[in-house]
Amino acid sequence: MKMRISTSVMALGMALALAIPAGAQNDTAPAEQKISPELLQFAKSLHKQTGDVAIPEAHATLHLGDRYYFLPADEARTVLTKVWGNPPDSGEGVLGIVFEKNATIFDQVWSAVVTYEDTGYVPDKDAKTQDYDTVLENMRSGEASINASRQKGGYPTIHLVGWAQQPSYDPASHSLIWARDLQFSDSKVDTLNYDVRLLGRKGVLSLNMLSDMTHLSDVRTAAADFGKAASFQSGSAYADYDKSVDKTAEYGLAGLVAAGAGIVVAKKLGFLAIALGFGKWILIGLAAVGATMRRWIGKIFRRNRDDLEGGEGRM
């Protein structure tokens, strides 16, 4: 069964939709699904890109072949906000979204939000000694205060169950992959947030895969394969780093995982500080299992850099 993305907006930036039949493999849906004519027309008008797709902002290229397709930034932002019901600012910094070739914006196992962070060169020399358990503990330590804030705003609470996949680094491709199992109080099915990061000379390309835990095996396999579909252009690759002129990040791989999970390395304080909960790109799932209605809420959290040190999460 595929993941159904919500298609009608409700209060507090949440969205609710009837399930689309699991067999739907096109950009249309039966009338009884109550998807608006405007959204159906938008789905038909998408400019799907296959083959090699340049991402100029990241100095990178996605080698998609005919197995995946890419939606450019403007259409990706519309999908995130108008189709999936996320807040208007959730599209900031989004460079595109990638789908499997037979998936639609209404029906998919996973989708990958493409962003780029100008972090500078992230050192990997300590890859084998990075303490990811400490990162996990720091994520959990802020749960109570974050959930108190979320409840005041009318959002479901979040519990970080743990790693769905421990962070693992491939020194050959300079890619870092990790996944989190997130449990929302309104959901019977845990959300799966899979991060694929490709390190470059001047920053990090992020392919953030969104799904649920029922598809862990499928997404794990897809992440290992899809992560190889991206590369930096000549002169921007990790091996092109020149320490005499290039900016170097003040953290290593554990810091990259922490930042991706809404935590920053407060270097002057010497510890990991909670910034904004569980990540820049998290799809909140609300699902009813079985052959009955399946519903999803979409909410993407932004990490506000002005509140990185000791700031309470703002939803």
C-alpha positions as CSV (number, residue, x, y, z in Angstrom):
1,M,0.0,0.0,0.0
2,K,1.3,3.5,-0.9
3,M,1.4,6.6,1.2
4,R,-1.4,9.0,0.6
5,I,-0.6,12.7,0.8
6,S,-3.3,14.9,2.1
7,T,-5.0,17.2,-0.4
8,S,-7.4,19.5,1.4
9,V,-6.4,22.2,3.9
10,M,-7.7,22.4,7.4
11,A,-6.9,24.6,10.4
12,L,-3.4,25.1,11.7
13,G,-1.8,24.3,8.4
14,M,-3.0,20.7,8.6
15,A,-4.6,18.8,5.7
16,L,-7.0,16.0,5.4
17,A,-8.0,13.8,2.5
18,L,-9.7,10.6,1.7
19,A,-7.5,7.8,0.6
20,I,-6.6,7.4,-3.1
21,P,-6.8,3.7,-4.3
22,A,-3.5,1.9,-3.9
23,G,-3.5,1.1,-7.6
24,A,-3.6,4.6,-8.8
25,Q,-0.6,5.2,-11.0
26,N,-1.4,8.4,-12.8
27,D,-2.0,12.1,-12.0
28,T,-5.7,11.7,-11.8
29,A,-8.0,10.4,-9.1
30,P,-11.6,9.2,-8.9
31,A,-14.1,12.0,-8.2
32,E,-15.1,10.5,-4.9
33,Q,-11.7,11.3,-3.5
34,K,-12.7,14.9,-3.5
35,I,-9.5,16.3,-4.9
36,S,-10.3,19.7,-6.4
37,P,-10.4,20.2,-10.1
38,E,-7.6,22.8,-9.7
39,L,-5.3,20.3,-8.1
40,L,-6.0,17.6,-10.7
41,Q,-5.3,20.1,-13.5
42,F,-2.1,21.1,-11.7
43,A,-1.0,17.4,-11.5
44,K,-1.6,17.1,-15.3
45,S,0.5,20.2,-16.0
46,L,3.6,19.2,-14.1
47,H,7.0,19.5,-15.9
48,K,8.5,16.1,-15.0
49,Q,12.2,16.0,-15.7
50,T,14.1,12.7,-16.1
51,G,17.6,11.9,-17.2
52,D,20.4,14.2,-15.9
53,V,18.9,17.1,-14.0
54,A,21.2,20.0,-13.0
55,I,20.7,21.6,-9.6
56,P,22.7,24.9,-10.2
57,E,22.2,26.2,-6.6
58,A,24.1,23.1,-5.3
59,H,26.5,22.8,-8.2
60,A,25.2,19.2,-8.5
61,T,23.5,16.9,-10.9
62,L,20.8,14.3,-10.3
63,H,21.3,11.3,-12.6
64,L,17.7,10.1,-12.6
65,G,17.5,8.1,-15.8
66,D,14.0,6.9,-16.4
67,R,13.6,5.4,-12.9
68,Y,12.7,8.7,-11.2
69,Y,11.4,12.1,-12.1
70,F,12.1,15.6,-10.7
71,L,9.7,18.5,-10.2
72,P,11.4,21.9,-10.3
73,A,11.4,24.3,-7.3
74,D,8.2,26.3,-8.2
75,E,6.1,23.1,-8.7
76,A,7.7,21.5,-5.7
77,R,6.7,24.4,-3.5
78,T,3.2,24.1,-4.8
79,V,3.1,20.4,-4.0
80,L,4.3,21.0,-0.5
81,T,1.9,23.9,0.3
82,K,-1.2,23.5,-1.9
83,V,-1.3,19.8,-2.4
84,W,0.2,18.4,0.9
85,G,-1.2,21.3,3.0
86,N,2.0,22.6,4.5
87,P,2.4,26.2,5.7
88,P,3.4,28.8,2.9
89,D,7.0,29.1,4.3
90,S,7.7,25.4,4.1
91,G,8.8,25.8,0.5
92,E,11.7,28.1,1.4
93,G,15.0,26.7,0.2
94,V,13.4,23.8,-1.6
95,L,15.1,23.1,-4.9
96,G,12.8,20.3,-6.1
97,I,11.2,17.0,-5.3
98,V,12.0,13.6,-6.7
99,F,9.5,10.8,-7.1
100,E,9.7,7.2,-8.4
101,K,8.6,7.0,-12.0
102,N,5.1,5.6,-11.4
103,A,4.4,7.6,-8.3
104,T,2.1,10.7,-8.3
105,I,1.9,13.7,-6.1
106,F,-1.2,12.1,-4.5
107,D,0.1,8.5,-4.2
108,Q,3.6,7.3,-3.4
109,V,5.7,5.1,-1.2
110,W,8.3,7.9,-0.7
111,S,9.3,11.3,-2.0
112,A,12.6,13.1,-1.7
113,V,12.7,16.9,-0.9
114,V,15.9,18.4,-2.4
115,T,17.7,21.2,-0.6
116,Y,21.3,22.5,-0.3
117,E,23.0,23.9,2.7
118,D,26.0,26.2,2.2
119,T,27.8,24.8,5.3
120,G,31.2,24.7,3.9
121,Y,33.4,21.6,3.8
122,V,32.3,19.1,6.5
123,P,35.4,17.1,7.7
124,D,35.0,13.4,7.7
125,K,38.3,12.4,9.3
126,D,36.6,11.3,12.5
127,A,33.9,9.3,10.7
128,K,34.6,6.1,12.6
129,T,34.5,7.7,16.1
130,Q,31.4,9.9,15.8
131,D,29.1,9.6,18.7
132,Y,25.6,9.3,17.3
133,D,24.1,7.9,20.5
134,T,24.8,11.3,22.1
135,V,23.0,13.0,19.3
136,L,20.0,10.7,19.9
137,E,20.0,11.4,23.6
138,N,20.1,15.2,23.0
139,M,17.2,14.9,20.6
140,R,15.1,13.1,23.2
141,S,16.1,15.4,26.0
142,G,14.1,18.3,24.5
143,E,11.0,16.2,23.9
144,A,9.0,17.4,26.9
145,S,9.4,21.2,26.3
146,I,8.9,20.9,22.6
147,N,5.7,18.9,23.0
148,A,4.4,21.3,25.6
149,S,4.8,24.1,23.0
150,R,3.2,21.9,20.3
151,Q,0.2,21.2,22.4
152,K,-0.3,24.9,23.1
153,G,-0.3,25.4,19.3
154,G,-2.8,22.5,18.8
155,Y,-0.3,20.1,17.1
156,P,0.1,16.4,18.0
157,T,3.0,15.6,20.2
158,I,6.1,13.9,18.9
159,H,8.1,11.0,20.3
160,L,11.4,10.0,18.9
161,V,11.3,6.2,19.0
162,G,14.9,5.9,17.9
163,W,17.0,5.4,14.8
164,A,15.2,3.6,12.0
165,Q,18.7,3.3,10.6
166,Q,21.9,4.3,12.5
167,P,23.9,7.0,10.7
168,S,26.3,5.4,8.3
169,Y,29.0,7.1,6.2
170,D,30.4,5.9,2.9
171,P,33.9,7.4,2.5
172,A,34.1,6.5,-1.2
173,S,31.0,8.6,-2.2
174,H,31.2,10.9,0.8
175,S,27.5,10.3,1.6
176,L,25.9,10.1,4.9
177,I,22.6,8.3,5.5
178,W,20.4,8.0,8.6
179,A,16.8,7.6,9.4
180,R,14.5,8.4,12.4
181,D,11.4,6.6,13.6
182,L,8.9,9.3,14.8
183,Q,5.7,8.6,16.6
184,F,2.9,11.2,16.6
185,S,0.1,11.2,19.1
186,D,-2.5,11.4,16.3
187,S,-1.1,8.5,14.3
188,K,-1.3,4.7,14.5
189,V,1.6,4.4,12.0
190,D,5.0,5.9,12.8
191,T,6.5,8.4,10.4
192,L,9.8,7.6,8.7
193,N,12.2,10.4,8.0
194,Y,15.1,9.2,5.9
195,D,18.1,11.6,5.3
196,V,20.5,11.1,2.5
197,R,23.3,13.7,2.5
198,L,26.1,14.1,-0.1
199,L,29.1,16.1,1.1
200,G,30.6,18.6,-1.3
201,R,33.4,21.1,-1.4
202,K,31.3,24.0,-0.3
203,G,28.2,22.5,1.2
204,V,25.9,19.5,1.6
205,L,23.2,18.3,-0.8
206,S,20.2,16.9,1.1
207,L,17.8,14.3,-0.3
208,N,15.2,14.0,2.5
209,M,13.0,11.0,1.9
210,L,9.5,11.1,3.5
211,S,7.5,8.0,4.2
212,D,6.2,5.9,7.1
213,M,7.6,2.9,9.1
214,T,5.5,0.4,7.2
215,H,7.7,1.1,4.2
216,L,11.0,1.0,6.1
217,S,12.4,-1.9,4.1
218,D,11.4,-0.4,0.8
219,V,12.8,3.0,1.6
220,R,16.0,1.7,3.0
221,T,16.7,-0.1,-0.3
222,A,15.6,3.0,-2.2
223,A,17.8,5.3,-0.1
224,A,20.9,3.2,-0.8
225,D,20.2,3.3,-4.5
226,F,18.8,6.8,-4.8
227,G,21.7,8.2,-2.9
228,K,24.0,7.2,-5.8
229,A,21.9,9.2,-8.2
230,A,23.5,12.5,-7.3
231,S,27.0,14.0,-7.9
232,F,28.7,17.3,-7.6
233,Q,29.9,19.0,-10.7
234,S,33.6,19.3,-11.5
235,G,35.3,21.7,-9.1
236,S,32.6,21.3,-6.5
237,A,33.2,17.8,-5.4
238,Y,34.5,16.8,-1.9
239,A,37.9,16.0,-3.3
240,D,38.2,19.6,-4.8
241,Y,38.4,21.1,-1.3
242,D,41.2,23.7,-0.9
243,K,41.7,24.5,2.8
244,S,43.6,27.7,1.9
245,V,40.5,29.3,0.3
246,D,37.4,27.3,1.2
247,K,35.2,27.6,4.2
248,T,35.3,24.7,6.6
249,A,32.3,23.7,8.8
250,E,32.9,23.9,12.6
251,Y,31.5,20.4,13.0
252,G,31.9,16.9,11.7
253,L,29.5,14.2,10.7
254,A,27.8,13.9,14.1
255,G,27.2,17.7,13.9
256,L,25.7,17.3,10.5
257,V,23.2,14.7,11.8
258,A,22.4,16.9,14.8
259,A,21.8,19.9,12.6
260,G,19.6,17.8,10.3
261,A,17.6,16.8,13.4
262,G,17.1,20.4,14.6
263,I,20.1,20.4,16.9
264,V,23.1,22.6,16.6
265,V,26.6,22.3,17.8
266,A,27.1,25.1,20.3
267,K,30.9,25.1,20.0
268,K,31.6,27.8,22.6
269,L,29.5,25.9,25.1
270,G,30.9,22.6,24.2
271,F,27.7,20.6,23.9
272,L,24.8,19.9,21.6
273,A,22.0,22.3,22.1
274,I,18.4,21.7,21.1
275,A,17.2,24.1,18.5
276,L,13.9,23.2,16.9
277,G,12.9,19.7,17.7
278,F,13.3,16.9,15.2
279,G,14.3,18.4,11.9
280,K,13.9,20.7,9.0
281,W,12.0,18.3,6.8
282,I,9.5,16.1,8.7
283,L,6.3,14.9,7.3
284,I,3.8,14.4,10.1
285,G,1.6,11.4,9.3
286,L,-1.9,10.8,10.5
287,A,-3.0,7.4,9.3
288,A,-5.8,4.9,9.7
289,V,-4.7,1.5,8.7
290,G,-6.5,-1.2,6.8
291,A,-8.7,-0.8,3.8
292,T,-10.6,2.1,5.3
293,M,-9.9,5.8,5.1
294,R,-6.2,6.7,5.4
295,R,-5.4,10.3,6.2
296,W,-2.2,12.3,6.4
297,I,-1.3,15.7,7.8
298,G,1.6,17.6,6.4
299,K,3.7,20.0,8.4
300,I,7.3,21.0,7.7
301,F,9.3,22.6,10.5
302,R,11.7,25.4,9.8
303,R,14.9,25.7,11.8
304,N,15.2,29.4,12.8
305,R,18.9,30.3,13.0
306,D,18.2,33.2,15.2
307,D,17.1,30.8,18.0
308,L,19.7,28.2,17.6
309,E,21.3,28.5,21.1
310,G,18.9,27.6,23.9
311,G,15.8,28.7,21.9
312,E,12.5,26.9,22.5
313,G,11.0,25.3,19.4
314,R,8.5,27.5,17.6
315,M,5.9,25.6,15.6
